[in-house]
Amino acid sequence: MSTQDVKGKVILIAGGGKNLGGLLSRDFAAKGAKLAIHYNSESSRADSEKTLAEVQALGAEAFLFQGDLTKVENISAFFNETISKFGGIDIAINTVGMVLKKPFAETTEEEYDTMFNVNSKSAYFFLQEAGKKLNDHGKICTIVTSLLAAYTGLYSTYAGAKAPVEHFTRAASKEFGSRGISVTAVAPGPMDTPFFYGQEADDAVAYHKSASALGGLTDIKDIAPLVEFLVTEGWWITGQTIFANGGYTTR
């Protein structure tokens, strides 16, 4: 299946209303897919409604779903509503994440719980629901982080909470493979979006820009085509975490 062959396919995107998720929504809409677009909270509503209007202007059937995906019932409701509206799901993409930059010794229990709920628990049950609900030969992709290959402090809860998703991806790919479902994860470098800047001081931003071999922050326009490839003609890649970061980190 080439990226042009998503016409009529149903694509569900968690965090699909803005940043990388919004770009994916628009790209797939332009190729004729049907979109189920999730956003988390009221703070994302305006961006998500703008994305919805843009994908509908491209001729795509689409709807918005608001919900906190750390609550498993909301993940189930998102998948169920998509199936109710469109009859099935072919591709599920999870871009949800939350960053905390804080010294290990200063991190609170509440912060730990929040970070693992957002980055690990929601990813696990998203994969579980996708495994239950996707059509045969479906495709699943989760966004993680290139910090998984970094030797650094201050991101213990962010990188730590994303790290299990690598094994979730391997396990899910092994278990779902008999139905022709491929499961991948993509690990971008620090992306040039508001998601990145919220916790970084100017000197840290300068460092991150200088740290990649190719120079600069990761552009979502360089990540979207990779995700689109993995859930279409790149389906034979499964169980893998693909690092795409311009040489920011490597294994």
C-alpha positions, 0 to 999 in steps of 0.5 A: 500500500503506497501513501497514495493508497489511503483513499477511503481508509480510516485513520485514527490519530491520538493528539491529531489536532495540532503539531505533528498530529495536525500535520498528519491529519492534513496529509492523510486528508489530502490523500482521501483518508477518513480521519478520527482526530483526538485532542486532550483538553480545552486548551487544544480545542481551538487548534483542533477545530482549525485542523478539522476545518482544514481537513474537511476543506480538503474533502475528507470525512472527519470528526473530533473526539475530546478525552483524557487518554490516561483513562482507559474508558476514553481510549475505548470510547474513541475507538468505538466512536470511530467504528460507529461512524466509519465502520472500522479502523485501518490505521492508528497513530498515537502522538500523545506525550508530555515533557517534564524537565526536572532534577531527579531529586526534586521530582514529586510522586504526583509528577511521576504518576502524571508522566507515566500515565500520559507517556506509558499507561495511555500508550499501552492501552492505546496499543491494546485497543488498537490490537482489539479493534483494528481491521486485519492488516492494520497499522499502528505507530506510536511517537516516542523520543530520541532521548531513549538513546541519550545519556543525560539527566533532567528527563528521568520521568519523560524518557523513563516513561517513554522507554517502556513503549519500545517493549510494548511495540515489540510485544504488540507486533509479535502478538498482532502479527498473525493478523497482518498488523504491523506495529512501530514507534518513531523517536524524533529529536526535539521538535520545533513546536510549542511542545518543546519550548515550554520547558527549555531555557534559551541556553538549552534551546541553543544546545539542542539546536547544535547537538544534531549532526545535521544541525537544528531542531527536528522539523515535523515535516521531516517526521510526518513522511516517515510515519506515513511510510511506516503505516503504508508501504513500510508495513514490513517494518514491525516491532521497531523503534525508528530514530529520526533526529538528524544525528541528535542521538544514535545507538 
